Amino acid sequence: MNSHRFVIAPSPATLRLLLLLGSLLLISGCGNGTPDGGPQGPPPMPVAVLTVEPENIAVEAEYAGRVHGSREVEVRARVAGILEKRLFLEGQAVAEGDPLFRIDPEPFAIAMQRARAEQAAAKADLEQARREMARSTTLYQQDAISQRERDQALTNHQLAEARLALVEAALADAGRNLRYTRVEAPITGITGLESFPEGSLIEPGTLLTTITSHDPIHLRFSLPEEDAARLARRLTGDEATRPLAATLRLADGSDYRHSGRVDFTDRVIDPRTGTVNARAIFANPDSELVPGQLLRIRLQLDQLAGVFAVPPAAISNDRTGPKLFVVEEDNTVRSRPVELGPQVAGRQLVLSGLARGDRLVINGQVALADGMAVNPVSAEQKE
C-alpha cells in the first residue's frame, strides 16, 4: 500500500510576516544594548539655557496725552455798553496789561463828572456843618442856646460826614467803571477769536475772547491703576519732594528738546476707565507745542535693583503660580516658583526666585519635569 505525503506551501503574506519577525529577532540579538546587556534609554533632551545675572533696571512707560495751555482765561466785559473797537489781531501774542477792546466810555465819563460834583457839594456841606457845630458849642458853653440846639448841630455834622463818604464811594465806583471800558489782557498768551464785532451792545459778563498761555504748556494724560500705584510707592520718603522727570515724544518720533516734570497726580481712580488723571508741565518758549496736540509722554515709574530680566517665553504657569526651570550642576532640571515684576523692553523682570549664575531654561521647557536629565545648550552658542 503506497503512502502519500501532502505538503502545504505557506502563502506569500505568511512568508513576509515570518521574515519580518526573524529580522526583529536578529536585530535584538545584536550588540545594540548597554555594556551589561540591558536596553538603553532615550538620550537627554536638549534645552537652551541662559546664565542670568542681576541688573539694576529702570521701569519706564509711555502714555498718550493732550496738550493744554497752562492757563486758559476767558476775557469778559465788566460794564454794559457799545463795543467800539478791537485793539488786537486775533491769534496774536499779547502781554499782560495790553489793551484788547474799548467800550464806549462817554456814559461813564459823564457819571464820573456827576460824582465829582456831588463830592464837591458834600465837602461844602461838611464844612458848613463843622462851622455850625463849632458855633453851637461856643454858644452852649455861654448858655446862649439850649442843649437840644447844640445836639442838632452835632447831628448835622455827622450826617454831612456820612454823605461825603457815600459820595466818595460813588465816585470810586464811577472811576472803576470808566477804567473797565478799556478791556486789558489779564495774562500773557495767545488771543482767540473775538466773540462780538465792533458796534455790538454788550452786557456785564459777556465773553469777548479767550487768552491761552503757551509757555509753559501742560500735557494731561491718564495712568493705568497699576502704574499709578507703582508711581505712588516710588514718590514716598526722600523722593516725595523730588520732581518726577518726564520726556515728551513728538509726532515725528523725536524727543522734545525740553524735559518736563509731573506736577499733579490725582488721588482718585476714575471708575469708568480704571485710570488716574495726571498732568506734566513743559517749557514752550518758541510755541512749538500747540494746545490740542495728541503726543506721548514717557515716565520712569520705578528703579529696581538686583532683579533678573528673562525672556517671557521662559515663564511657565500652573495652579501654584509662575515658575521657571533651572538646570542643576548634574544637568537635571528643577522648577522654581518666582515673583514677577513688569515687562521692560520685551523682557520679563523676575523680582525673586533666581540667583546669580543660575542656568535658566529658556527653550524646550514644555516637556520638562523635576529631576529630568537634559542636555543644556548655551543660548549664546546656539545663536
C-alpha positions as a Markdown table, in Angstrom:
| # | Residue | x | y | z |
|---|---|---|---|---|
| 1 | Met | 0.0 | 0.0 | 0.0 |
| 2 | Asn | 1.5 | 3.2 | -1.1 |
| 3 | Ser | 1.6 | 6.1 | 1.4 |
| 4 | His | 1.2 | 9.7 | 0.1 |
| 5 | Arg | 2.5 | 12.9 | 1.9 |
| 6 | Phe | 0.8 | 16.2 | 1.3 |
| 7 | Val | 2.9 | 19.4 | 1.8 |
| 8 | Ile | 1.0 | 22.6 | 2.3 |
| 9 | Ala | 3.1 | 25.6 | 1.0 |
| 10 | Pro | 2.7 | 28.9 | 3.0 |
| 11 | Ser | 1.2 | 31.8 | 1.3 |
| 12 | Pro | 3.3 | 34.9 | 0.3 |
| 13 | Ala | 1.8 | 37.0 | 3.1 |
| 14 | Thr | 2.7 | 34.4 | 5.7 |
| 15 | Leu | 6.3 | 34.3 | 4.3 |
| 16 | Arg | 6.7 | 38.1 | 4.6 |
| 17 | Leu | 5.5 | 38.0 | 8.2 |
| 18 | Leu | 7.9 | 35.3 | 9.1 |
| 19 | Leu | 10.8 | 37.2 | 7.5 |
| 20 | Leu | 9.9 | 40.4 | 9.4 |
| 21 | Leu | 9.8 | 38.6 | 12.8 |
| 22 | Gly | 13.1 | 37.0 | 12.1 |
| 23 | Ser | 14.7 | 40.3 | 11.3 |
| 24 | Leu | 13.5 | 41.8 | 14.5 |
| 25 | Leu | 14.9 | 38.9 | 16.5 |
| 26 | Leu | 18.2 | 39.2 | 14.7 |
| 27 | Ile | 18.4 | 43.0 | 15.5 |
| 28 | Ser | 17.5 | 42.5 | 19.1 |
| 29 | Gly | 20.3 | 39.9 | 19.4 |
| 30 | Cys | 23.0 | 42.2 | 18.1 |
| 31 | Gly | 25.2 | 44.4 | 20.3 |
| 32 | Asn | 23.0 | 47.5 | 20.5 |
| 33 | Gly | 22.3 | 47.3 | 24.2 |
| 34 | Thr | 24.2 | 48.7 | 27.2 |
| 35 | Pro | 27.5 | 47.1 | 28.2 |
| 36 | Asp | 25.7 | 44.9 | 30.7 |
| 37 | Gly | 23.3 | 43.7 | 28.0 |
| 38 | Gly | 20.3 | 45.8 | 29.2 |
| 39 | Pro | 18.3 | 48.2 | 26.9 |
| 40 | Gln | 19.5 | 51.8 | 26.5 |
| 41 | Gly | 17.0 | 54.7 | 27.5 |
| 42 | Pro | 16.4 | 57.8 | 25.3 |
| 43 | Pro | 19.2 | 60.4 | 25.3 |
| 44 | Pro | 18.8 | 63.6 | 27.5 |
| 45 | Met | 16.6 | 66.2 | 26.0 |
| 46 | Pro | 18.5 | 69.2 | 24.6 |
| 47 | Val | 17.4 | 72.6 | 26.1 |
| 48 | Ala | 18.6 | 76.1 | 25.5 |
| 49 | Val | 19.8 | 77.7 | 28.7 |
| 50 | Leu | 20.8 | 81.3 | 29.7 |
| 51 | Thr | 23.1 | 82.2 | 32.6 |
| 52 | Val | 21.4 | 85.0 | 34.5 |
| 53 | Glu | 22.9 | 87.9 | 36.3 |
| 54 | Pro | 21.1 | 90.5 | 38.5 |
| 55 | Glu | 20.6 | 94.0 | 37.0 |
| 56 | Asn | 19.5 | 97.5 | 38.0 |
| 57 | Ile | 16.7 | 98.4 | 35.7 |
| 58 | Ala | 14.6 | 101.5 | 35.3 |
| 59 | Val | 10.9 | 100.8 | 34.7 |
| 60 | Glu | 9.6 | 103.2 | 32.1 |
| 61 | Ala | 6.2 | 103.6 | 30.4 |
| 62 | Glu | 4.6 | 105.8 | 27.7 |
| 63 | Tyr | 1.2 | 107.3 | 27.7 |
| 64 | Ala | -0.9 | 109.3 | 25.3 |
| 65 | Gly | -1.7 | 112.8 | 26.4 |
| 66 | Arg | -3.3 | 116.0 | 25.1 |
| 67 | Val | -1.6 | 119.4 | 25.1 |
| 68 | His | -3.3 | 122.2 | 27.0 |
| 69 | Gly | -2.4 | 125.8 | 27.8 |
| 70 | Ser | -1.1 | 126.2 | 31.3 |
| 71 | Arg | -3.7 | 129.0 | 31.7 |
| 72 | Glu | -6.8 | 129.4 | 29.7 |
| 73 | Val | -8.6 | 132.7 | 30.6 |
| 74 | Glu | -11.9 | 134.0 | 29.4 |
| 75 | Val | -11.9 | 137.8 | 28.8 |
| 76 | Arg | -15.4 | 139.2 | 29.7 |
| 77 | Ala | -16.9 | 142.6 | 29.8 |
| 78 | Arg | -17.3 | 144.2 | 33.2 |
| 79 | Val | -19.6 | 147.0 | 32.1 |
| 80 | Ala | -22.5 | 147.4 | 29.7 |
| 81 | Gly | -22.2 | 149.5 | 26.6 |
| 82 | Ile | -21.3 | 149.6 | 22.9 |
| 83 | Leu | -18.2 | 147.7 | 21.8 |
| 84 | Glu | -16.3 | 150.5 | 20.0 |
| 85 | Lys | -13.1 | 148.9 | 18.8 |
| 86 | Arg | -11.0 | 145.7 | 18.9 |
| 87 | Leu | -7.3 | 146.7 | 19.6 |
| 88 | Phe | -5.6 | 143.4 | 18.8 |
| 89 | Leu | -5.1 | 140.9 | 16.0 |
| 90 | Glu | -6.9 | 137.6 | 16.6 |
| 91 | Gly | -4.4 | 134.9 | 17.2 |
| 92 | Gln | -1.7 | 137.4 | 18.2 |
| 93 | Ala | 0.5 | 137.1 | 21.3 |
| 94 | Val | -0.3 | 139.7 | 23.9 |
| 95 | Ala | 1.3 | 140.6 | 27.2 |
| 96 | Glu | -0.4 | 141.1 | 30.5 |
| 97 | Gly | -2.0 | 144.6 | 30.6 |
| 98 | Asp | -2.1 | 145.1 | 26.8 |
| 99 | Pro | -5.4 | 146.7 | 25.6 |
| 100 | Leu | -7.8 | 144.3 | 23.8 |
| 101 | Phe | -11.1 | 146.2 | 23.4 |
| 102 | Arg | -12.6 | 149.6 | 24.0 |
| 103 | Ile | -16.2 | 150.0 | 25.2 |
| 104 | Asp | -17.9 | 153.4 | 24.6 |
| 105 | Pro | -16.5 | 155.5 | 27.6 |
| 106 | Glu | -18.8 | 158.6 | 27.3 |
| 107 | Pro | -21.6 | 157.5 | 29.6 |
| 108 | Phe | -19.1 | 156.5 | 32.2 |
| 109 | Ala | -17.1 | 159.8 | 31.9 |
| 110 | Ile | -20.4 | 161.7 | 32.4 |
| 111 | Ala | -21.1 | 159.6 | 35.5 |
| 112 | Met | -17.6 | 160.4 | 36.7 |
| 113 | Gln | -18.2 | 164.1 | 36.4 |
| 114 | Arg | -21.5 | 163.9 | 38.2 |
| 115 | Ala | -19.9 | 162.0 | 41.1 |
| 116 | Arg | -17.1 | 164.6 | 41.3 |
| 117 | Ala | -19.7 | 167.4 | 41.5 |
| 118 | Glu | -21.6 | 165.6 | 44.2 |
| 119 | Gln | -18.3 | 165.1 | 46.1 |
| 120 | Ala | -17.7 | 168.9 | 45.9 |
| 121 | Ala | -21.2 | 169.6 | 47.2 |
| 122 | Ala | -20.8 | 167.1 | 50.0 |
| 123 | Lys | -17.5 | 168.6 | 51.1 |
| 124 | Ala | -19.1 | 172.1 | 51.2 |
| 125 | Asp | -22.0 | 170.8 | 53.3 |
| 126 | Leu | -19.5 | 169.2 | 55.7 |
| 127 | Glu | -17.5 | 172.4 | 56.1 |
| 128 | Gln | -20.8 | 174.3 | 56.8 |
| 129 | Ala | -21.8 | 171.6 | 59.4 |
| 130 | Arg | -18.4 | 171.8 | 61.0 |
| 131 | Arg | -18.7 | 175.6 | 61.4 |
| 132 | Glu | -22.2 | 175.3 | 62.8 |
| 133 | Met | -21.1 | 172.7 | 65.3 |
| 134 | Ala | -18.2 | 174.9 | 66.5 |
| 135 | Arg | -20.5 | 177.9 | 66.8 |
| 136 | Ser | -23.2 | 175.9 | 68.7 |
| 137 | Thr | -20.6 | 174.5 | 71.1 |
| 138 | Thr | -19.4 | 178.1 | 72.0 |
| 139 | Leu | -22.9 | 179.4 | 72.4 |
| 140 | Tyr | -23.9 | 176.4 | 74.5 |
| 141 | Gln | -21.0 | 177.0 | 76.9 |
| 142 | Gln | -22.2 | 180.6 | 77.2 |
| 143 | Asp | -25.7 | 179.3 | 77.9 |
| 144 | Ala | -26.9 | 181.2 | 74.9 |
| 145 | Ile | -28.6 | 178.2 | 73.3 |
| 146 | Ser | -30.2 | 175.0 | 74.6 |
| 147 | Gln | -28.6 | 171.6 | 74.7 |
| 148 | Arg | -31.1 | 170.4 | 72.1 |
| 149 | Glu | -29.9 | 173.0 | 69.6 |
| 150 | Arg | -26.3 | 172.1 | 70.3 |
| 151 | Asp | -27.1 | 168.3 | 69.7 |
| 152 | Gln | -28.8 | 169.2 | 66.5 |
| 153 | Ala | -25.7 | 170.9 | 65.2 |
| 154 | Leu | -23.6 | 167.8 | 66.2 |
| 155 | Thr | -26.0 | 165.5 | 64.3 |
| 156 | Asn | -25.9 | 167.7 | 61.2 |
| 157 | His | -22.1 | 167.5 | 61.2 |
| 158 | Gln | -22.2 | 163.7 | 61.5 |
| 159 | Leu | -24.7 | 163.4 | 58.6 |
| 160 | Ala | -22.5 | 165.6 | 56.4 |
| 161 | Glu | -19.5 | 163.3 | 57.1 |
| 162 | Ala | -21.6 | 160.2 | 56.2 |
| 163 | Arg | -22.9 | 161.9 | 53.0 |
| 164 | Leu | -19.4 | 162.7 | 51.9 |
| 165 | Ala | -18.2 | 159.1 | 52.5 |
| 166 | Leu | -21.2 | 157.9 | 50.4 |
| 167 | Val | -20.4 | 160.3 | 47.6 |
| 168 | Glu | -16.8 | 159.4 | 47.5 |
| 169 | Ala | -17.7 | 155.7 | 47.3 |
| 170 | Ala | -19.9 | 156.5 | 44.3 |
| 171 | Leu | -17.0 | 158.5 | 42.8 |
| 172 | Ala | -14.7 | 155.4 | 43.2 |
| 173 | Asp | -17.3 | 153.2 | 41.5 |
| 174 | Ala | -17.7 | 155.6 | 38.6 |
| 175 | Gly | -13.9 | 155.7 | 38.2 |
| 176 | Arg | -13.7 | 151.9 | 38.2 |
| 177 | Asn | -16.5 | 151.6 | 35.6 |
| 178 | Leu | -14.7 | 154.2 | 33.4 |
| 179 | Arg | -11.5 | 152.1 | 33.6 |
| 180 | Tyr | -13.4 | 148.9 | 32.7 |
| 181 | Thr | -14.3 | 150.5 | 29.3 |
| 182 | Arg | -10.6 | 149.7 | 28.4 |
| 183 | Val | -10.5 | 145.9 | 28.4 |
| 184 | Glu | -7.0 | 144.6 | 29.1 |
| 185 | Ala | -5.3 | 141.2 | 28.8 |
| 186 | Pro | -5.3 | 139.6 | 32.2 |
| 187 | Ile | -2.4 | 137.2 | 31.4 |
| 188 | Thr | 0.3 | 136.8 | 28.7 |
| 189 | Gly | -0.6 | 134.5 | 26.0 |
| 190 | Ile | -2.2 | 133.9 | 22.6 |
| 191 | Thr | -5.6 | 135.5 | 21.8 |
| 192 | Gly | -8.5 | 133.7 | 20.3 |
| 193 | Leu | -11.3 | 134.9 | 18.0 |
| 194 | Glu | -13.4 | 137.8 | 19.1 |
| 195 | Ser | -16.9 | 136.8 | 20.2 |
| 196 | Phe | -18.7 | 140.0 | 19.1 |
| 197 | Pro | -17.8 | 142.6 | 16.3 |
| 198 | Glu | -17.5 | 146.3 | 16.9 |
| 199 | Gly | -20.8 | 148.1 | 17.4 |
| 200 | Ser | -22.3 | 145.3 | 19.4 |
| 201 | Leu | -24.3 | 146.1 | 22.5 |
| 202 | Ile | -22.8 | 144.0 | 25.3 |
| 203 | Glu | -23.7 | 143.4 | 28.9 |
| 204 | Pro | -21.6 | 142.8 | 32.0 |
| 205 | Gly | -20.2 | 139.2 | 31.8 |
| 206 | Thr | -20.3 | 139.0 | 28.0 |
| 207 | Leu | -17.5 | 136.8 | 26.7 |
| 208 | Leu | -15.3 | 138.9 | 24.4 |
| 209 | Thr | -12.4 | 136.5 | 23.6 |
| 210 | Thr | -10.1 | 134.0 | 25.3 |
| 211 | Ile | -6.3 | 134.0 | 26.0 |
| 212 | Thr | -4.3 | 130.9 | 26.3 |
| 213 | Ser | -0.8 | 130.8 | 27.9 |
| 214 | His | 1.5 | 128.7 | 25.7 |
| 215 | Asp | 4.6 | 129.0 | 27.9 |
| 216 | Pro | 4.7 | 126.8 | 29.9 |
| 217 | Ile | 2.4 | 124.2 | 28.4 |
| 218 | His | 0.5 | 121.4 | 30.1 |
| 219 | Leu | 0.1 | 117.8 | 29.0 |
| 220 | Arg | -2.8 | 115.9 | 30.5 |
| 221 | Phe | -2.7 | 112.1 | 30.5 |
| 222 | Ser | -4.0 | 109.1 | 32.3 |
| 223 | Leu | -2.1 | 106.3 | 34.0 |
| 224 | Pro | -3.4 | 102.7 | 34.5 |
| 225 | Glu | -4.3 | 101.8 | 38.0 |
| 226 | Glu | -1.2 | 99.6 | 38.4 |
| 227 | Asp | 1.2 | 102.2 | 37.1 |
| 228 | Ala | -0.3 | 104.8 | 39.4 |
| 229 | Ala | 0.2 | 102.6 | 42.4 |
| 230 | Arg | 3.8 | 101.9 | 41.4 |
| 231 | Leu | 4.4 | 105.6 | 41.0 |
| 232 | Ala | 2.8 | 106.4 | 44.4 |
| 233 | Arg | 5.1 | 103.9 | 46.1 |
| 234 | Arg | 8.1 | 105.5 | 44.5 |
| 235 | Leu | 7.1 | 109.0 | 45.5 |
| 236 | Thr | 7.4 | 108.4 | 49.2 |
| 237 | Gly | 10.1 | 109.3 | 51.7 |
| 238 | Asp | 13.0 | 111.2 | 50.4 |
| 239 | Glu | 11.7 | 111.1 | 46.8 |
| 240 | Ala | 8.4 | 112.7 | 47.7 |
| 241 | Thr | 9.8 | 116.2 | 47.2 |
| 242 | Arg | 11.7 | 115.4 | 44.0 |
| 243 | Pro | 10.0 | 116.4 | 40.8 |
| 244 | Leu | 9.3 | 113.4 | 38.5 |
| 245 | Ala | 11.1 | 113.9 | 35.2 |
| 246 | Ala | 9.1 | 113.4 | 32.0 |
| 247 | Thr | 10.1 | 113.2 | 28.3 |
| 248 | Leu | 7.8 | 114.2 | 25.5 |
| 249 | Arg | 7.7 | 112.3 | 22.2 |
| 250 | Leu | 6.7 | 114.4 | 19.2 |
| 251 | Ala | 4.5 | 113.3 | 16.3 |
| 252 | Asp | 7.6 | 112.6 | 14.2 |
| 253 | Gly | 9.0 | 110.2 | 16.8 |
| 254 | Ser | 11.7 | 112.5 | 18.1 |
| 255 | Asp | 12.0 | 113.7 | 21.7 |
| 256 | Tyr | 11.1 | 117.2 | 22.6 |
| 257 | Arg | 14.2 | 119.2 | 23.5 |
| 258 | His | 12.9 | 120.5 | 26.8 |
| 259 | Ser | 12.4 | 118.0 | 29.6 |
| 260 | Gly | 9.4 | 118.3 | 31.8 |
| 261 | Arg | 8.1 | 117.3 | 35.2 |
| 262 | Val | 4.9 | 115.8 | 36.5 |
| 263 | Asp | 3.3 | 118.5 | 38.7 |
| 264 | Phe | 0.0 | 116.8 | 39.5 |
| 265 | Thr | -1.3 | 113.2 | 40.0 |
| 266 | Asp | -4.9 | 112.7 | 41.1 |
| 267 | Arg | -5.6 | 110.6 | 44.2 |
| 268 | Val | -8.9 | 109.3 | 42.8 |
| 269 | Ile | -9.3 | 106.5 | 40.3 |
| 270 | Asp | -11.9 | 107.1 | 37.5 |
| 271 | Pro | -14.4 | 104.3 | 38.0 |
| 272 | Arg | -15.4 | 104.4 | 34.3 |
| 273 | Thr | -11.9 | 103.8 | 32.9 |
| 274 | Gly | -9.9 | 102.5 | 35.9 |
| 275 | Thr | -7.2 | 105.2 | 35.3 |
| 276 | Val | -5.7 | 108.1 | 37.3 |
| 277 | Asn | -5.5 | 111.5 | 35.8 |
| 278 | Ala | -2.1 | 113.3 | 35.8 |
| 279 | Arg | -0.5 | 116.4 | 34.4 |
| 280 | Ala | 3.0 | 117.3 | 33.3 |
| 281 | Ile | 4.5 | 120.8 | 32.6 |
| 282 | Phe | 6.9 | 121.6 | 29.8 |
| 283 | Ala | 8.7 | 124.9 | 28.8 |
| 284 | Asn | 7.5 | 126.1 | 25.4 |
| 285 | Pro | 9.4 | 129.3 | 24.6 |
| 286 | Asp | 9.0 | 129.1 | 20.8 |
| 287 | Ser | 5.3 | 127.9 | 20.9 |
| 288 | Glu | 6.4 | 124.7 | 19.2 |
| 289 | Leu | 3.7 | 122.8 | 21.2 |
| 290 | Val | 0.1 | 123.8 | 20.4 |
| 291 | Pro | -2.9 | 123.2 | 22.6 |
| 292 | Gly | -4.9 | 120.3 | 21.3 |
| 293 | Gln | -2.0 | 118.2 | 20.1 |
| 294 | Leu | -2.0 | 114.5 | 20.9 |
| 295 | Leu | 1.5 | 113.4 | 22.0 |
| 296 | Arg | 3.1 | 110.7 | 24.0 |
| 297 | Ile | 4.9 | 111.2 | 27.4 |
| 298 | Arg | 7.5 | 108.9 | 28.8 |
| 299 | Leu | 7.9 | 108.5 | 32.6 |
| 300 | Gln | 10.3 | 106.5 | 34.8 |
| 301 | Leu | 7.9 | 104.8 | 37.2 |
| 302 | Asp | 10.4 | 102.9 | 39.3 |
| 303 | Gln | 14.1 | 101.9 | 39.7 |
| 304 | Leu | 14.6 | 98.3 | 40.5 |
| 305 | Ala | 17.9 | 97.0 | 41.9 |
| 306 | Gly | 19.1 | 93.4 | 41.8 |
| 307 | Val | 16.4 | 92.0 | 39.5 |
| 308 | Phe | 16.7 | 89.5 | 36.7 |
| 309 | Ala | 15.5 | 90.1 | 33.1 |
| 310 | Val | 14.4 | 86.9 | 31.3 |
| 311 | Pro | 12.6 | 86.1 | 28.0 |
| 312 | Pro | 8.8 | 85.9 | 28.7 |
| 313 | Ala | 8.7 | 82.5 | 26.9 |
| 314 | Ala | 10.7 | 81.0 | 29.8 |
| 315 | Ile | 7.9 | 81.5 | 32.2 |
| 316 | Ser | 5.6 | 78.6 | 32.9 |
| 317 | Asn | 2.4 | 78.8 | 34.9 |
| 318 | Asp | 0.4 | 76.2 | 36.9 |
| 319 | Arg | -2.1 | 76.3 | 39.7 |
| 320 | Thr | 0.6 | 77.4 | 42.2 |
| 321 | Gly | 1.7 | 80.4 | 40.1 |
| 322 | Pro | 4.5 | 81.3 | 37.8 |
| 323 | Lys | 7.7 | 79.2 | 37.7 |
| 324 | Leu | 11.0 | 78.7 | 35.9 |
| 325 | Phe | 13.1 | 75.7 | 35.2 |
| 326 | Val | 16.8 | 75.9 | 36.3 |
| 327 | Val | 19.5 | 73.4 | 35.3 |
| 328 | Glu | 21.4 | 72.0 | 38.3 |
| 329 | Glu | 25.0 | 71.0 | 38.4 |
| 330 | Asp | 24.2 | 67.4 | 37.5 |
| 331 | Asn | 22.4 | 68.6 | 34.4 |
| 332 | Thr | 18.9 | 67.8 | 35.8 |
| 333 | Val | 16.2 | 70.4 | 36.0 |
| 334 | Arg | 14.3 | 71.8 | 38.9 |
| 335 | Ser | 11.3 | 74.1 | 38.8 |
| 336 | Arg | 11.3 | 77.3 | 41.0 |
| 337 | Pro | 8.4 | 79.5 | 41.9 |
| 338 | Val | 9.2 | 83.1 | 41.1 |
| 339 | Glu | 7.8 | 86.6 | 41.8 |
| 340 | Leu | 7.3 | 88.5 | 38.6 |
| 341 | Gly | 7.6 | 92.2 | 38.0 |
| 342 | Pro | 6.6 | 94.3 | 35.0 |
| 343 | Gln | 7.9 | 93.7 | 31.4 |
| 344 | Val | 10.5 | 96.1 | 30.3 |
| 345 | Ala | 11.7 | 96.4 | 26.6 |
| 346 | Gly | 10.3 | 92.9 | 25.8 |
| 347 | Arg | 11.9 | 91.2 | 28.8 |
| 348 | Gln | 10.1 | 89.9 | 31.9 |
| 349 | Leu | 11.5 | 91.1 | 35.2 |
| 350 | Val | 11.9 | 88.5 | 38.0 |
| 351 | Leu | 11.9 | 90.0 | 41.4 |
| 352 | Ser | 12.7 | 86.9 | 43.4 |
| 353 | Gly | 13.3 | 83.1 | 42.9 |
| 354 | Leu | 16.6 | 83.3 | 40.9 |
| 355 | Ala | 20.2 | 83.7 | 42.0 |
| 356 | Arg | 23.3 | 84.9 | 40.2 |
| 357 | Gly | 24.8 | 82.3 | 37.8 |
| 358 | Asp | 21.6 | 80.2 | 37.6 |
| 359 | Arg | 21.3 | 78.4 | 34.2 |
| 360 | Leu | 17.7 | 79.2 | 33.2 |
| 361 | Val | 15.9 | 77.0 | 30.6 |
| 362 | Ile | 14.5 | 79.4 | 28.0 |
| 363 | Asn | 13.5 | 76.9 | 25.3 |
| 364 | Gly | 12.3 | 73.4 | 25.4 |
| 365 | Gln | 10.8 | 73.5 | 28.9 |
| 366 | Val | 7.3 | 72.5 | 27.9 |
| 367 | Ala | 8.0 | 68.8 | 28.2 |
| 368 | Leu | 10.2 | 69.0 | 31.3 |
| 369 | Ala | 9.6 | 67.7 | 34.8 |
| 370 | Asp | 11.5 | 68.0 | 38.0 |
| 371 | Gly | 14.6 | 65.7 | 38.1 |
| 372 | Met | 14.7 | 65.1 | 34.3 |
| 373 | Ala | 18.1 | 64.9 | 32.8 |
| 374 | Val | 18.8 | 67.4 | 30.0 |
| 375 | Asn | 21.5 | 68.3 | 27.6 |
| 376 | Pro | 22.0 | 72.1 | 28.2 |
| 377 | Val | 23.0 | 74.2 | 25.2 |
| 378 | Ser | 24.0 | 77.8 | 25.8 |
| 379 | Ala | 21.7 | 80.2 | 24.2 |
| 380 | Glu | 24.6 | 82.4 | 23.2 |
| 381 | Gln | 26.3 | 79.5 | 21.4 |
| 382 | Lys | 23.0 | 78.5 | 19.8 |
| 383 | Glu | 22.7 | 81.9 | 18.3 |
